[in-house]
Amino acid sequence: MTARAIEGETAGAAATVDPASGEAEEPGGPEERGGLIEPGEQGESGKPSAPNSPGESAGPGGAAAAGRFTITADGSYAARLTLAGQAPDTAWFPERWTLDGHEPYAVPLPLDQPEEPDSDVLPLADGRVLIRRRVADRHAFSLLYPTGPGTGELPLGTLECADDTPLTLVPPSPDGASAYALSVGERSTAVWLVAGGVFGPQQVAEVPGRCSGGVWLDRAGRMLALDREPVGGGPVKAVVVDLDRGGEVSPLLQITPDSNDRLLLADADSGLLLIRSDAPGHDRLGWGVLGSCLPVRFPECLRPADVAVTPFAVQPGQTLMPESCAVALRIDGAAGSWVGVWRPAGRRLHQLAAPDGWFAGSGVWTRDGFLKLPYAGRDVPCGVALLQAPEDGERGAGPAWTTVTESGMQPSAAATPLPVCKPVPLGQAPLVGRTAPG
């Protein structure tokens, strides 16, 4: 499958979607750096300041680790490993956050002994937290949950760590009840159901090649997109794994035969896809629409000078309107991290200060266009800043965020079943008859 793209105001050599809006109005800077800079935090003045919370959040496609912050697909709960105590007697323990109520609150989930900092935690929609621990030559999985003053634990089983094979958790499933992990081998990648099954961890798919990432394309937790590197090397391409059809694999992205085409985010309501590709000649952030035959766009406003830009949340509920979706982006510069807000139709990147102690790269949109940014610090152990998406006609830094904080114990919300949506692979899109905008 081949396709084409539009970069800036010229036709490039690549792939899948076409917005109604054209290209960004802001001039581009130098080439975007491939890696992220270690983040600081953003103060109210807009100037970066030192972080006052341990670690940073998991980015798109990444699983939680010590100090990182992972949010369920429906935005109701989050989890992280955090430190307690005074040095040198500090200890790691899991912490669950509730985000869907009027006030956020955190519940510590310590057990009799501290956790190792390389353990992973992942929240489920019923309020339980999956934890993966390395125990000798095995990966052990358990569910943690609050039980009055203590913490309950439900062991789920173990997987062998053959030859130090890497194992990573997939981002939270949209069904809210299942959790998956990737085990990368020499010639293939196994997809494991590690929570939500009947008989403990079970392999549900085996994908040829080495896979990473993980983006859900539907609201039922069936269609999982992975970035796959072929056996023996070669360009990375995003593929779709159908978990209801024995792990059937089909292509999703191929902008050019030789380009590395990765999927960063997808929204099931609108079909909006956020893509990173070097098809234009260097790594660029672009966008497309699932099932569309129109080319991918690589807006100039998404590569401001001297920073790296990574999307982490898409506004839900914009059915059949991908151009109007607000996208939240983490912006990393030499001095720290802050927030960007962009819409495909708007052709403008709004850069906004983040609250002190923000878990950089984490947050969730409400359907009515408010961005929740979780943060923590010495004075606020559990906080959420509420940011209203600025309109694209606005000038300046945009509206200020507001905060609400509280801690305590409250009942969990029930999970809601969601429908299946089968994705359509992105197809050919020759730029016949197109001219660059003046």
Disulfide bonds with the S-S distance in Angstrom:
none
